[in-house]
Amino acid sequence: MNQMIIFFTSLPREAKRSILLTVDVVLLPIAYIFTFTVQQETFDVAPSAGTGALVLALLVVITSGVSKALKIPNIQLNSYDVNGMGRIAALSVIVAVATGVLHQIAGIPLSSGSYVMFGIVYFIVSAATRVVMLEVLTAMYRRTNPRCRVLIYGAGTTGSQLARALMAHETIKAVAFVDDNTALQGLSIAGLPVKLPTDIDRIVAEKQVDRVLLAMPSLSHPKQMQIARRLEKKGLEVQALPSFAQLIGEEQALLDKLVPIAPAQFLGRKAFDQSLNFGCSHLVGRTVLVTGGGGSIGSELCRQVLACKPGKLIVFDISEYALYEAERALRPLALETGTELVTVLGSVTEQRLVRRVLQDQKVNVVLHAAAYKHVPMVEQNPLVGLANNVLGTWTLGREAREAGVERFILVSSDKAVRPTNVMGASKRLAEFVVQDLAERSPGTVFAMVRFGNVLGSSGSVVPLFQEQIARGGPVTVTHRDVTRFFMTIEEAVSLVLMAGSFARGGEVFVLDMGRSRRIWDMARQVIEDAGYTVRDEANPDGDIGIEEIGLRPGEKLHEELLVGEGHATTAHEKIFAAHEARLSEIEVASAIRALREALATGNDKAALAVAERFVEGYHPAGQSLASGSAG
């Protein structure tokens, strides 16, 4: 069988044409003899054997020539359609007419109906022969090459067209439809039954389905993803037909025309005017070190620092990949501003490395953004989080003072205010360290800037929501009533640089984050701005649902920005200076010593005890309502 398949498929195109032409020619005398035998015609003038043979020979020549002229042998067997059948019909009509003419010339006339019958018989045997040849060859091929059996999900126009296209496919066989439309269920379309989606398990078992094809390009992407995930859970491979826009190559052109949604639109606040930026005064021509420079906030700090044209920018990060990406993005900007760009791989807890960088590079300004900031991760790894965020700040700050650094600005978080999680407690302890250093460092200005969530940073809610929407949903929110302060990353960094220029030593600058936003409302807005509808009780047929997954350990329901009641205005309307209590020098020293001992012994509980002892409101059990990034 395999040898026959190989023989037929390896034949040159010309040989295949010759075979089909031969079939057309051989069928002519068969149809001729069959017709006049069945008709039982009585010839008025008995033809001689030579005359009959001559008529038949001329018919063979005419058939061969007309078949070639109509290019009937050029049509592949698996490509026969209405057009091909039309050509065979034309050949049959011409052959019937030629038969009548030759019979008249030979003096052996027959009734007109006989010629009509001959043409019909020739058409039927020619068409039927091709169908039989195709079926035989297809059956031989399928025995040696089993076809993939597919179930088509969607019996509409696209699905029915797909089923018809697969009828003659060599490697794929459609076995049935499933459709949610009750009007189609129970019908037969393109020879296939339309079943209910609830019958899928039975169909797969009975028909030995290998794959499911989603033939619903008009259905929204989230709903397609939901169906695909449901089918994949059954162990089925799922593929979706592309949309018309994809097929004609217009989708990318359409996407290029779409205008990205500005993050500020999610905030409902006045756009930040960067033309008023005067935060460069302490950076121009200076050597600036940005720790955590490969992170989302750190890399934006680096970009805006470069715009101030420093003499040298040092990007410090513990992640090799993040540092590589930051260097790749910042190098062209540094060339434009004539700034020397230096990258340093390492941790701010490495005292010798920090000392060498600060002294060798003669750093003037430190912007300390390096921190472990994802609440759940730090909650699960408290010792590492406290060591990096607190001891790292203490090491960097102390070495900055010894190296004669002019300014040290800590990037802090609203989670440091009466924290209920380890991350917040670690940032509050880091603030205490900076305040203590400010008291005892007349040559270096130490200050900190505290703000809430920034849109666009790693782990922030909007990118997370967009990711979940791309997967078909649902969008997850920790609590229906959870609220957060938000600011664009560009605005936050600009204000950090401005606050740094205001610093005289020991200040806790707090950024005006505007009103807090309900995360549930933001989730709804992101879904709608992506062009989808929210699926809820009021709209059960919507595209994307929002699920409440519960507050996570250590997360608050609502965040705060101020520890105390009082705060003073500054030269910028969105920057305030908070008046807050601080730890004494002895308390800070005691906290640092205890943390170092906990780190040396790998004692998580001892480290947490330090945070509980010195940070107001913090308890390791996280007894307050949780904070939240909504994800």
SULNOR-V658409 format. One record per helix or strand. SS is the DSSP state (alpha for helix, beta for strand). FROM is the first residue (numbers start at 1). TO is the last residue. Records with the same first field share a line. If there is no record, write none. Layout:
SS->FROM-TO, FROM-TO
//
This chain:
alpha->2-10, 13-39, 49-69, 72-74, 77-79, 82-106, 112-144, 157-166, 197-207, 221-232, 244-247, 251-257, 263-266, 274-276, 296-307, 320-337, 351-360, 375-380, 382-402, 414-416, 422-439, 461-470, 489-502, 519-529, 585-601, 604-614
beta->148-153, 172-178, 188-189, 192-195, 211-214, 237-240, 287-291, 312-317, 340-345, 365-368, 407-413, 445-451, 453-455, 475-477, 483-484, 486-488, 508-511, 517-518, 534-535, 544-548, 567-569, 575-578
//
